[in-house]
């Protein structure tokens, strides 16, 4: 199990939609360590312009955890996305099972 020099054990990451701030938030031990911003584009589309993971948490696969959870939530709502963020676009390229979520021109 991963450890943290300040408290020993690192909690499991949790991803929640925060519609008031138009973003998905990745939290560990109750602290936001990553965000995937979105903008509504009509009723059934979201634009993802930006994702970010706290600098001290990069390189741990948390970006993928965040984007996967966000895309799974989008799918569960029957919506599609426009991937303006390079990371979201790359994630979908590497995980073709999410390509159906992309808005086709």
Residue frames relative to the residue before (quaternion, step in Angstrom):
aa qw qx qy qz dx dy dz
X 1.0000 0.0000 0.0000 0.0000 0.00 0.00 0.00
X 0.5048 -0.6608 0.4502 0.3254 3.62 -0.91 0.87
X 0.2078 -0.7753 0.5816 0.1321 3.52 -1.10 0.64
X 0.2732 -0.7235 0.6152 0.1531 3.48 -1.34 0.41
X 0.4930 -0.6991 0.4186 0.3049 3.60 -0.72 0.96
X 0.6866 0.4962 -0.3115 0.4305 3.62 1.10 -0.41
X 0.8452 0.1076 -0.0467 0.5214 3.60 0.98 -0.66
X 0.6324 -0.5810 0.3335 0.3891 3.61 1.16 0.23
X 0.8320 0.0562 0.0084 0.5519 3.61 0.39 -1.18
X 0.2848 -0.7243 0.6011 0.1817 3.57 -1.06 0.83
X 0.4297 -0.7131 0.4974 0.2440 3.56 -0.87 0.97
X 0.6242 -0.5308 0.4230 0.3868 3.51 -1.34 0.27
X 0.4728 -0.6604 0.4931 0.3118 3.60 -0.99 0.73
X 0.1142 -0.7629 0.6352 0.0374 3.54 -1.12 0.83
X 0.1443 -0.7856 0.5977 0.0690 3.58 -0.92 0.93
X 0.0046 -0.7895 0.6120 -0.0454 3.54 -0.87 1.06
X 0.4291 -0.6401 0.5669 0.2912 3.52 -1.24 0.57
X 0.0990 -0.7594 0.6412 0.0493 3.57 -0.97 0.92
X 0.1763 -0.8461 0.4922 0.1036 3.61 0.25 1.25
X 0.5820 0.5827 -0.3779 0.4230 3.61 1.12 -0.51
X 0.7555 0.3175 -0.1815 0.5436 3.59 1.14 -0.63
X 0.3757 -0.7567 0.4541 0.2829 3.58 1.36 0.11
X 0.6417 0.4829 -0.3590 0.4755 3.54 0.70 1.09
X 0.3812 -0.6348 0.6109 0.2801 3.48 -1.37 0.38
X 0.1715 -0.7961 0.5767 0.0658 3.54 -0.96 0.90
X 0.2156 -0.7375 0.6275 0.1258 3.54 -0.98 0.92
X 0.0561 -0.8131 0.5791 -0.0182 3.54 -0.68 1.15
X 0.0747 -0.7359 0.6705 0.0577 3.50 -1.23 0.68
X 0.8344 -0.0273 -0.0456 0.5487 3.53 -0.76 1.11
X 0.7221 -0.4699 0.2373 0.4489 3.57 1.02 0.86
X 0.6377 0.5136 -0.3252 0.4730 3.60 1.28 -0.07
X 0.4204 -0.6864 0.5299 0.2671 3.59 -0.92 0.91
X 0.0336 -0.8122 0.5820 -0.0221 3.56 -0.70 1.14
X 0.7973 0.0966 -0.0786 0.5906 3.57 1.28 -0.01
X 0.0814 -0.7873 0.6099 0.0404 3.54 -1.19 0.62
X 0.1276 -0.7203 0.6743 0.1011 3.51 -1.31 0.57
X 0.2394 -0.7930 0.5494 0.1099 3.55 -0.26 1.31
X 0.0051 -0.7848 0.6192 0.0253 3.54 -1.20 0.57
X 0.1994 -0.7282 0.6415 0.1356 3.50 -1.38 0.38
X 0.4282 -0.6812 0.5257 0.2762 3.54 -0.98 0.79
X 0.0626 -0.7660 0.6398 0.0082 3.55 -1.05 0.89
X 0.7811 -0.0954 0.0202 0.6168 3.54 0.31 1.27
X 0.7250 -0.4617 0.3032 0.4115 3.54 -1.29 -0.17
X 0.8163 0.2934 -0.1079 0.4857 3.54 0.99 -0.81
X 0.6879 0.4340 -0.2917 0.5033 3.60 1.21 0.39
X 0.1155 -0.7487 0.6482 0.0768 3.50 -1.24 0.70
X 0.2548 -0.7252 0.6199 0.1577 3.54 -1.11 0.77
X 0.1662 -0.7696 0.6099 0.0897 3.58 -0.85 0.98
X 0.0956 -0.8450 0.5249 0.0360 3.62 -0.17 1.24
X 0.8292 0.0754 0.0386 0.5524 3.59 1.09 -0.60
X 0.0039 0.7423 -0.6693 -0.0320 3.53 -1.18 0.72
X 0.0105 -0.8000 0.5996 -0.0159 3.53 -1.15 0.60
X 0.1449 -0.7437 0.6484 0.0739 3.52 -1.13 0.85
X 0.5829 -0.5813 0.4391 0.3599 3.57 -1.01 0.84
X 0.5891 -0.6363 0.3786 0.3237 3.56 -0.88 1.00
X 0.6840 0.4896 -0.2929 0.4546 3.58 0.98 -0.76
X 0.7075 0.4446 -0.2462 0.4912 3.60 1.27 -0.27
X 0.4534 0.7008 -0.4508 0.3163 3.60 1.24 -0.02
X 0.7616 0.3765 -0.2801 0.4469 3.53 -1.23 0.51
X 0.6204 0.5482 -0.3370 0.4484 3.59 1.26 0.24
X 0.5731 -0.6166 0.3689 0.3942 3.58 1.28 0.16
X 0.4180 0.7389 -0.4514 0.2748 3.58 1.25 0.14
X 0.5720 0.5788 -0.3874 0.4332 3.60 1.11 -0.54
X 0.6631 0.4977 -0.2982 0.4730 3.56 0.96 -0.86
X 0.6141 0.5377 -0.3423 0.4654 3.60 1.03 -0.78
X 0.6700 0.5124 -0.2842 0.4558 3.56 0.91 -0.99
X 0.7136 0.4544 -0.2690 0.4604 3.58 0.72 -1.03
X 0.6254 0.5339 -0.3439 0.4534 3.60 0.95 -0.79
X 0.6778 0.4868 -0.2979 0.4635 3.59 0.85 -0.94
X 0.6403 0.5195 -0.3259 0.4624 3.59 0.99 -0.83
X 0.6874 0.4769 -0.2876 0.4662 3.59 0.88 -0.93
X 0.6151 0.5313 -0.3462 0.4685 3.59 1.04 -0.68
X 0.6512 0.5043 -0.3124 0.4734 3.58 1.02 -0.79
X 0.6218 0.5320 -0.3334 0.4682 3.58 0.98 -0.85
X 0.6574 0.5094 -0.3081 0.4619 3.58 0.91 -0.92
X 0.6651 0.5181 -0.3163 0.4348 3.60 0.88 -0.89
X 0.6849 0.4568 -0.2706 0.4991 3.59 1.23 -0.47
X 0.4689 -0.7000 0.4245 0.3316 3.59 1.29 -0.04
X 0.4902 0.6607 -0.4262 0.3763 3.57 1.19 0.57
X 0.3133 -0.7090 0.5924 0.2194 3.54 -1.39 0.11
X 0.3095 -0.7651 0.5400 0.1648 3.56 -1.28 0.26
X 0.2351 -0.6674 0.6756 0.2070 3.45 -1.48 0.24
X 0.2261 -0.8068 0.5379 0.0922 3.57 -0.53 1.21
X 0.0221 -0.8066 0.5902 -0.0230 3.59 -0.14 1.27
X 0.5974 0.5316 -0.3504 0.4875 3.57 1.25 -0.38
X 0.4971 -0.6778 0.4518 0.2990 3.58 -0.80 1.01
X 0.6574 0.5229 -0.3342 0.4274 3.61 0.95 -0.77
X 0.6402 0.5042 -0.3286 0.4774 3.59 0.96 -0.82
X 0.6517 0.5147 -0.3152 0.4595 3.60 0.93 -0.88
X 0.6708 0.4902 -0.2975 0.4704 3.58 0.93 -0.88
X 0.6133 0.5456 -0.3486 0.4524 3.59 1.00 -0.80
X 0.6770 0.4807 -0.2949 0.4729 3.59 0.90 -0.90
X 0.6092 0.5401 -0.3549 0.4595 3.62 1.02 -0.68
X 0.7204 0.4419 -0.2368 0.4792 3.57 1.00 -0.85
X 0.7510 0.2722 -0.1539 0.5816 3.59 1.26 -0.38
X 0.1838 -0.8523 0.4786 0.1040 3.59 0.35 1.23
X 0.5450 0.6246 -0.4051 0.3857 3.60 1.17 -0.32
X 0.6764 0.4599 -0.2924 0.4955 3.61 1.29 -0.16
X 0.4422 0.7295 -0.4427 0.2763 3.62 1.22 -0.11
X 0.5999 0.5792 -0.3626 0.4162 3.58 1.12 -0.56
X 0.6039 0.5679 -0.3566 0.4309 3.60 1.22 -0.29
X 0.5757 0.6112 -0.3770 0.3909 3.59 1.19 -0.41
X 0.4430 -0.6582 0.5417 0.2775 3.55 -1.01 0.86
X 0.2785 -0.7499 0.5786 0.1593 3.56 -0.87 0.97
X 0.4913 -0.6732 0.4583 0.3090 3.62 -0.91 0.85
